[in-house]
Amino acid sequence: MAHLIQDSNFDELLANNSLVVVDFSATWCGPCRMVTPIIEELAGTYAGRALIGKADIEEAVELTEKYGIRSVPTILFFKNGELLSDKFVGAVSKNTLVDKIESLL
């Protein structure tokens, strides 16, 4: 199950995991609903090796503003606490996400 990422727990999650994948999404977003099952599956697949979670843009307002999220879904990658330049905007396939995560582990 994907971790729930909020303004209040993000820094701790980032500090305690070498690879963090954050899916910024919204409940009303069609493409987000297509990506959600993929994120949920990958969170289980990579448990213990990467933290994969979801941040609702209407609940994690500070994070949404801090990272300039303008479109959803947007998936950001953090390695050793640093935001990587790689990101995906819009619906993305499972294979694309697996390839990216594997390259970062």
C-alpha positions in Angstrom: 0.0 0.0 0.0 1.3 3.4 -0.9 2.3 5.7 2.0 0.1 8.7 2.6 2.4 11.7 2.2 1.4 14.9 3.9 3.0 18.2 4.8 3.5 17.0 8.3 5.3 13.7 7.6 7.2 14.4 4.4 10.6 15.6 5.9 10.7 12.5 8.2 9.9 10.1 5.3 12.6 11.8 3.2 15.2 11.6 5.9 14.5 7.9 6.6 14.4 6.5 3.1 17.1 6.6 0.4 14.6 6.6 -2.5 11.3 8.3 -2.2 8.7 8.4 -5.1 5.8 10.8 -4.7 2.7 10.7 -6.8 1.0 14.1 -6.5 -2.6 13.6 -7.4 -6.2 14.5 -6.8 -9.4 12.5 -6.2 -11.2 14.2 -9.1 -8.5 13.6 -11.6 -9.2 10.8 -14.2 -5.5 10.2 -15.1 -4.6 10.1 -11.4 -7.2 7.3 -10.9 -5.5 5.4 -13.8 -2.1 5.7 -12.1 -3.2 4.9 -8.5 -3.3 1.1 -8.9 0.2 1.1 -10.4 1.5 3.2 -7.5 -0.2 0.9 -5.0 1.3 -2.2 -6.6 4.8 -0.7 -6.9 4.7 0.4 -3.2 4.3 -3.3 -2.3 6.9 -4.5 -4.8 9.5 -2.1 -3.6 8.7 -2.1 0.1 12.0 -2.0 2.1 13.9 -0.6 -0.9 12.0 2.5 -1.8 9.2 4.5 -0.2 6.4 5.0 -2.8 3.6 7.3 -1.7 0.8 9.6 -2.7 0.2 13.2 -1.9 -3.2 14.7 -2.5 -2.6 18.2 -3.8 -5.7 19.5 -1.9 -4.4 18.1 1.4 -0.6 18.6 1.0 -0.9 22.2 0.0 2.6 23.2 1.3 4.3 20.4 -0.6 2.3 21.1 -3.7 3.4 24.8 -3.6 7.0 24.0 -2.7 7.5 21.7 -5.7 5.5 23.8 -8.1 2.9 21.2 -8.9 0.7 22.6 -11.7 -0.6 19.4 -13.3 -1.7 16.1 -11.9 -0.6 13.4 -11.8 3.0 14.5 -11.3 5.5 12.0 -10.0 8.7 13.3 -8.3 11.8 11.3 -7.3 14.0 12.0 -4.3 17.3 10.2 -3.7 19.1 10.7 -0.4 16.9 13.6 0.4 17.5 15.5 -2.8 14.9 16.2 -5.5 16.0 14.7 -8.8 15.4 16.5 -12.1 13.5 13.5 -13.4 9.8 13.7 -13.1 6.7 12.4 -14.9 3.7 14.6 -15.6 0.5 12.9 -16.7 -0.4 9.2 -16.8 2.6 6.9 -17.0 2.9 3.2 -17.6 3.9 0.7 -15.0 6.9 -0.3 -17.1 8.1 3.3 -17.4 7.9 3.6 -13.6 9.6 0.3 -13.0 12.5 1.2 -15.3 13.0 4.6 -13.6 12.9 3.1 -10.0 15.3 0.3 -11.0 17.7 2.8 -12.4 17.7 4.8 -9.1 18.1 1.8 -6.7 
